[in-house]
């Protein structure tokens, strides 16, 4: 399997205090992405973290 066939449809998104959003990472499963989001959220910073899925057309949607 090469890199072009690996599917990573789950994103972890961070929003900072100013409302700026950043992609933290892409993951193969929702559970993996949620685990990362939860561990980052547990650090107690003011940022928000959530999981989104990238659809077949490349558009992400909150899940």
C-alpha positions in Angstrom: 0.0 0.0 0.0 1.4 3.4 -0.9 0.6 6.8 0.6 -2.0 7.6 -2.1 -4.2 4.7 -1.1 -4.2 5.5 2.6 -7.5 7.1 3.7 -7.5 9.4 6.7 -11.0 10.9 6.8 -11.1 12.0 10.4 -9.7 15.4 11.4 -9.0 16.9 14.8 -9.6 20.7 14.7 -8.5 23.2 17.3 -10.0 26.7 17.7 -7.9 29.2 19.7 -9.1 32.2 21.8 -9.3 34.4 18.8 -11.6 32.1 16.8 -8.8 30.9 14.5 -9.1 27.2 13.5 -6.3 24.8 12.8 -6.1 21.2 11.6 -4.2 19.3 14.3 -4.1 16.0 12.4 -5.8 13.4 10.3 -6.7 9.9 11.4 -8.1 6.7 10.0 -10.8 6.1 12.6 -13.2 8.4 14.6 -12.1 6.6 17.8 -8.4 7.5 17.2 -9.2 11.1 16.4 -11.5 11.4 19.4 -8.8 10.0 21.7 -6.4 12.7 20.5 -9.0 15.5 20.8 -9.9 14.3 24.4 -6.2 14.2 25.4 -5.6 17.7 24.1 -8.7 19.0 25.7 -7.8 17.5 29.1 -4.7 19.8 29.2 -7.0 22.6 30.4 -6.1 25.3 27.9 -8.7 27.6 26.5 -8.6 26.1 23.1 -11.5 24.0 21.8 -10.9 20.6 20.1 -13.4 18.6 18.0 -13.5 15.8 15.4 -14.8 16.3 11.9 -15.0 13.8 9.0 -13.9 14.6 5.5 -16.5 13.6 3.0 -15.9 12.0 -0.4 -15.9 15.4 -2.0 -13.1 16.6 0.3 -15.4 18.8 2.4 -15.3 18.4 6.2 -18.4 18.3 8.4 -18.7 18.4 12.2 -19.7 15.0 13.5 
